[in-house]
């Protein structure tokens, strides 16, 4: 799992697979699932991220997943 945060646009991208996404579904305002043709979730994108989640927890999540 890889996590990227772009301060300029306040967006978080959580990549959960190396597969190429073929589509996207917005499941809530500013929360987008990137999926393959087989509906496998490849990534989660969170717009206006600082309003929705504490950004520091993203990096803790990344370290926990690697362990």
Secondary structure by P-SEA (a helix, b strand, c coil): cbbbbbcccbbbbbbcccccccccccccccbbbbbcccccccbbbbcccccccaaaaaaaaaaaaac
